Amino acid sequence: MVTERETIIESEPAPVRKSNVNVRQVLSWTLASFVVRVLAWSWAVHARVQPWFDEQFYWPMSQGYADLLAHRGPAFDAWERAYEHGIWPPLHALLLGIVSLLTRDPLAATRFLGVVFGAATTALIYCLAARLGNRLAANAAAAIHCLFLPFVFFSHLLYSETLYSLLLVGATFALIRSFEPRRTRYAMLCGALLGLMLLTRAASAMYPIVFVALALSYPGPRIKRALLVGIPALAIALPWLATLYRNEGRFVFLTTGNGYNFYLGNNRYIPPGRGSAWAQHSVLPFLQQEMIADTGDDHMASWDQAGKRRAWAYIREEPLGAVKRAGIRVLETWQPDTYLGKYFSLGVYPPTLLSRPLVFVATLTHYAILLAGLLGLAITRHKSVLIGVIAAGMIGPMLTIGASRFALPLLVILTIPAGCAVARFWERKRAKSLPAVPIA
């Protein structure tokens, strides 16, 4: 006889019992994830790894917020550095700035914040996988998130992916809990986390719409649940939207970089076989010349408007080319992580004999998670929620820029069905190894 504890039910069943979540296992995986990330963090701090690429934007922004909070220097100058033309929502840089005030080594402290976020995400991954699968699936998913090298690597970098992943998993967990009887209040928590996501990355723009639609699609108090998801998300994002309106003199949705990124992915200068002109240094001067010709200056808000006009003009001229490049950007987004290799090859990380083996292992594990995650979606509870989360996260890259970094939060979500797939494989293997019981 097969018990509920031993198998993963493929339909959308009644809520999983709370006993599926083992507190001792949650704490163990959280501690293990924390230790692994602390080891990587301490190595980076000891090597005095400096901010690189987009970290070089987040770091001065965070110090602008730190100066504002500590009343250091002219407030206007501090705000200019913190705001940075509104290219990114404020939450991640603000949190980095707050933490940097706590120690004498602000860079090390800000890098440590991601370690905490990463360990907390492992705990949530376990809890969510336990509800969508079983304890074996929860342990497998937590192990994947604990040890997958790009997750560990990004936890001590200043990018927003680690915080964003934590909020995304938390919002998904809260939404699924809100489907349970007498648990509608979790919808409000889901909405609050969605609002924080909007303040972290502009790529979250579609999530409130998708989550409200999912809230309406499940039985129960549909309208109430949808309102509790949508209203807090909008309310939390409103102050930032008002700030953008006041500074730019027009409505801007989350970031002034939308139009420029849209143009990077839709223009006639994109090299063959590429999905966008992002990081194409031979192409960027042509784009910038066109935008300056349109605006007369290099202010980000003007570039936002000019980029949208140019991108739509290109799409109207070459609709098939735009669709083809959108497909290429999907592939670029789901490619194995490229940042770990770049940090070694460009000398951001100190040279080590382990650099190539680490990149090789990360690449193999990436494909394994993708394969197991796709297989696991077929047997995971609430698969429609997970598919909706992944689809909503891909809209941004399809329209603008594709890069492996943008898929990391979606890979975090995929660890859950991947854990379910591992659990199903192990259960079947164990069932085959059991001796047959003779019938008397």
VOVEXMI-135926 format. One line per 3 residues: number of its first residue (from 1); for each residue y, x, z of C-alpha. Coordinates in steps of 0.05 Angstrom, whole numbers, plus 5000, padded with zeros to 4 digits. Each point is the difference from the previous one (the first is absolute). Example, Ala and Ser with C-alpha at 12.3 -4.5 7.8 and 13.67 -1.06 7.14 Angstrom:
REM VOVEXMI-135926
1 = 4910:5246:5156; 5069:5027:4987
This chain:
REM VOVEXMI-135926
1 = 5000:5000:5000; 5068:5028:4980; 5055:4990:5052
4 = 5075:4994:4988; 5009:5067:5034; 4955:5035:4949
7 = 5028:4975:4935; 5066:4988:4964; 5008:4927:4981
10 = 5026:4995:4929; 5035:4932:5005; 5065:4982:5036
13 = 4968:4981:5067; 5025:4978:5067; 5037:5054:5040
16 = 4959:5060:5022; 4986:5003:5074; 5046:5045:5041
19 = 4938:5039:5023; 4998:5031:4931; 5057:5045:5023
22 = 4974:5052:5048; 5059:5025:5042; 4965:5066:5015
25 = 4989:5013:4926; 5072:4982:4984; 5026:5050:5052
28 = 4951:5053:4976; 5021:4995:4928; 5074:4998:5019
31 = 4991:5063:5041; 4960:5035:4945; 5053:4982:4948
34 = 5055:5024:5046; 4965:5067:5013; 4987:5012:4926
37 = 5072:4986:4983; 5027:5042:5057; 4960:5059:4975
40 = 5030:4993:4930; 5070:4988:5030; 4996:5062:5045
43 = 4979:5043:4940; 5060:4975:4959; 5048:5010:5058
46 = 4973:5070:5014; 5007:5017:4926; 5072:4974:5002
49 = 4988:4954:4940; 5068:4977:4975; 5017:4932:4970
52 = 4985:4996:4926; 5012:4950:4944; 5017:4931:5028
55 = 4994:5029:5070; 5066:5034:4983; 5033:4932:4997
58 = 4967:4970:5061; 5018:5060:5044; 5076:4999:4990
61 = 4999:4924:5003; 4965:5003:5067; 5049:5051:5026
64 = 5057:4955:4978; 4971:4944:5044; 4989:5050:5056
67 = 5073:5022:4998; 5022:4927:5000; 4957:4984:5061
70 = 5020:5063:5037; 5074:4993:4980; 5000:5070:4969
73 = 5055:5015:4951; 5040:4950:4959; 4965:4933:4997
76 = 5019:4989:4927; 4967:5065:4978; 4938:4984:5039
79 = 4995:4931:4969; 5009:5029:4930; 4940:5045:5011
82 = 4959:4945:5032; 5016:4948:4947; 4991:5048:4940
85 = 5028:4951:4950; 4949:4948:5022; 4943:5032:4961
88 = 4948:4984:5054; 4994:4947:5055; 5018:5028:5069
91 = 4942:4990:5048; 4960:5063:4988; 5060:5047:5000
94 = 5027:4964:5062; 4936:5010:5039; 4997:5073:4979
97 = 5072:5008:5024; 4985:4968:5068; 4939:5044:5012
100 = 5038:5063:4979; 5048:4990:5059; 4943:5006:5050
103 = 4983:5074:4994; 5030:5067:4984; 4958:5004:4937
106 = 5021:4938:4961; 4959:5016:4938; 4935:5008:5039
109 = 5015:4936:5039; 5012:4959:4937; 4936:5026:4969
112 = 4962:4980:5063; 5023:4928:4992; 4954:4992:4940
115 = 4942:5026:5041; 5010:4941:5048; 5006:4951:4943
118 = 4937:5027:4967; 4958:4995:5063; 5025:4929:5012
121 = 4981:4981:4929; 4929:5024:5012; 4995:4953:5060
124 = 5025:4941:4958; 4952:5019:4943; 4942:4995:5049
127 = 5023:4933:5028; 5011:4970:4931; 4934:5026:4971
130 = 4963:4973:5061; 5027:4930:4984; 4987:5004:4926
133 = 4932:5033:5007; 4965:5024:5063; 5001:5058:5048
136 = 4964:5046:4953; 5052:4985:4946; 5055:5011:5051
139 = 4973:5068:5019; 4992:5020:4928; 5071:4978:4981
142 = 5030:5035:5061; 4962:5064:4983; 5027:4999:4929
145 = 5071:4990:5023; 4993:5052:5055; 4974:5055:4954
148 = 5026:4987:4930; 5043:5062:4986; 5060:4968:4966
151 = 5007:4951:5058; 4998:5059:5049; 5046:5041:4956
154 = 5054:4947:4993; 5000:4984:5074; 5043:5062:5015
157 = 5045:4995:4939; 5066:4964:5001; 4981:4950:4946
160 = 4999:4926:5019; 4928:4987:4978; 4968:5007:5069
163 = 5048:4951:5033; 4995:4954:4941; 4924:5001:5003
166 = 5001:4982:5074; 5046:4941:4988; 4959:4977:4940
169 = 4934:5001:5037; 5033:4966:5060; 5029:4945:4957
172 = 4933:4989:4966; 4964:4997:5066; 5051:4950:5029
175 = 4996:4956:4938; 4924:4996:5004; 5003:4985:5074
178 = 5049:4943:4985; 4945:4965:4960; 4958:4991:5063
181 = 5005:4935:5040; 5058:5000:5049; 5023:5068:4977
184 = 5059:4979:4956; 5047:5041:5044; 4973:5062:4967
187 = 5037:4978:4937; 5065:5016:5036; 4975:5070:5015
190 = 4980:5007:4927; 5070:4980:4979; 5032:5050:5047
193 = 4957:5056:4973; 5017:4979:4929; 5073:5004:5018
196 = 4991:5071:5026; 4963:5017:4936; 5061:4976:4960
199 = 5042:5048:5042; 4952:5057:4986; 4986:4999:4925
202 = 5028:4960:4942; 4929:4997:4972; 4986:4946:5053
205 = 5044:4950:4963; 4942:4957:4975; 4962:4997:5066
208 = 5039:4943:5033; 4988:4957:4938; 4925:5017:4996
211 = 4990:4991:5075; 5035:4933:5001; 4956:4978:4941
214 = 4938:5023:5038; 5023:4963:5062; 5005:4937:4959
217 = 4932:5009:4969; 4959:4997:5063; 4981:4936:5039
220 = 5039:4982:5062; 5074:4993:5012; 5019:5029:4933
223 = 5075:4985:5000; 5011:5023:5071; 4961:5063:4988
226 = 5038:5016:4936; 5067:4989:5034; 4980:5045:5058
229 = 4983:5054:4950; 5060:4994:4955; 5058:4986:5047
232 = 4992:5061:5046; 4991:5046:4940; 5065:4976:4969
235 = 5037:5000:5066; 4982:5073:5016; 5020:5023:4930
238 = 5066:4962:4999; 5042:5051:5038; 4982:5055:4951
241 = 5013:4954:4940; 5068:4984:5031; 5014:5074:5008
244 = 4983:5013:4927; 5045:4943:4979; 5057:5025:5041
247 = 4994:5072:4975; 4985:4985:4927; 5042:4938:4990
250 = 4942:4961:4969; 4931:4974:5018; 4949:5057:5001
253 = 4928:4987:5019; 4977:5053:5050; 5021:5062:4959
256 = 5052:5022:4950; 4946:5041:4966; 4963:4941:4969
259 = 5036:5004:4933; 4994:5075:4993; 4925:4999:5016
262 = 4991:4942:4952; 5034:5042:4946; 4956:5060:5016
265 = 4940:4959:4982; 5030:4966:4939; 5036:5044:4951
268 = 4990:5033:4933; 4998:5071:5028; 4935:4994:5038
271 = 4951:5054:4975; 4936:4975:4965; 4944:4985:5048
274 = 5047:4992:5060; 5020:4936:5034; 5071:5019:5020
277 = 5052:5055:4996; 4994:5013:5074; 4997:5075:5015
280 = 5007:5015:4925; 5057:5050:5005; 5007:5008:4925
283 = 5013:4925:4993; 5044:4984:5060; 5064:5030:4972
286 = 4998:4951:4941; 4991:4941:5047; 5057:5023:5044
289 = 5046:5010:4941; 4987:4929:4976; 5012:4971:5069
292 = 5064:5040:5011; 5024:4977:4931; 4988:4928:5023
295 = 5032:5006:5068; 5050:5057:4996; 4976:5030:5066
298 = 4936:5019:5037; 5004:4950:5057; 4931:4973:5017
301 = 5022:4927:4999; 5028:5007:4929; 4936:5035:4978
304 = 4961:4942:5029; 5035:4951:4955; 5000:5045:4939
307 = 4926:5016:5010; 4981:4927:5000; 5039:4986:4936
310 = 4970:5061:4964; 4929:4984:5023; 5003:4927:4978
313 = 5029:5022:4933; 4941:5048:4990; 4949:4946:5019
316 = 5030:4952:4950; 4997:5053:4945; 4930:5025:5015
319 = 4962:4947:5040; 4931:5028:4982; 5021:5070:5019
322 = 5026:4974:5067; 4933:4965:5014; 4962:5063:4981
325 = 5041:5043:5047; 4991:4950:5056; 4925:5010:4992
328 = 5009:5075:5002; 5040:4994:5064; 4943:4962:5032
331 = 4953:5058:4984; 5051:5050:5025; 5007:4962:5065
334 = 4925:4999:5013; 4988:5073:4982; 4977:5046:5057
337 = 5055:5026:5045; 5042:5054:4966; 5046:5017:5058
340 = 4950:5041:5041; 4988:5046:4941; 5075:5005:4985
343 = 5016:5019:5071; 4952:5058:4995; 5014:5021:4928
346 = 5076:4998:5008; 4999:5039:5065; 5024:4944:5045
349 = 4936:5011:5041; 4980:5072:5014; 4944:5026:4956
352 = 4929:4993:5026; 4931:5009:4971; 4985:4928:5018
355 = 5053:4970:4955; 4956:4989:4939; 4939:4975:5039
358 = 5045:4951:5038; 5029:4972:4935; 4930:4995:4970
361 = 4973:4962:5060; 5061:4954:5000; 4989:4984:4926
364 = 4926:4984:5009; 5014:4957:5061; 5055:4963:4963
367 = 4951:4977:4946; 4948:4983:5053; 5049:4955:5037
370 = 5021:4966:4935; 4928:4986:4980; 4978:4977:5069
373 = 5063:4959:5009; 4990:4963:4935; 4927:4987:5016
376 = 5018:4978:5070; 5051:4949:4977; 4942:4958:4974
379 = 4969:4993:5070; 5061:5002:5046; 5027:4939:5035
382 = 5070:4977:4978; 4994:5040:4936; 5056:4959:4970
385 = 5048:5028:5052; 4980:5072:4986; 5005:4990:4925
388 = 5068:4968:5008; 5024:5058:5042; 4977:5051:4949
391 = 5028:4960:4941; 5068:4992:5033; 5003:5074:5014
394 = 4989:5017:4927; 5058:4959:4972; 5051:5054:5017
397 = 4963:5058:4965; 4984:4955:4940; 5075:4988:4990
400 = 5029:5067:5019; 4963:5064:5018; 4927:5018:5010
403 = 4981:5055:5050; 4940:5012:5044; 5043:4996:5062
406 = 5016:4927:4987; 4926:4980:5003; 4988:5030:5069
409 = 5016:4936:5038; 4955:4962:4953; 4944:5051:5011
412 = 5008:4988:5074; 4986:4926:4987; 4941:5019:4956
415 = 4968:5038:5058; 4982:4931:5029; 4956:4975:4943
418 = 4976:5071:4992; 4975:4998:5071; 4966:4933:4986
421 = 4966:5030:4939; 4975:5059:5042; 4975:4952:5053
424 = 4963:4958:4949; 4967:5062:4969; 4979:5025:5068
427 = 4972:4932:5022; 4958:4994:4937; 4975:5071:5007
430 = 4981:4986:5072; 4966:4934:4982; 4956:5035:4948
433 = 4980:5053:5051; 4976:4949:5051; 4924:4993:5002
436 = 4970:4935:4978; 4976:4955:5056; 4931:4972:4986
439 = 4991:4925:5006; 4946:4981:5050
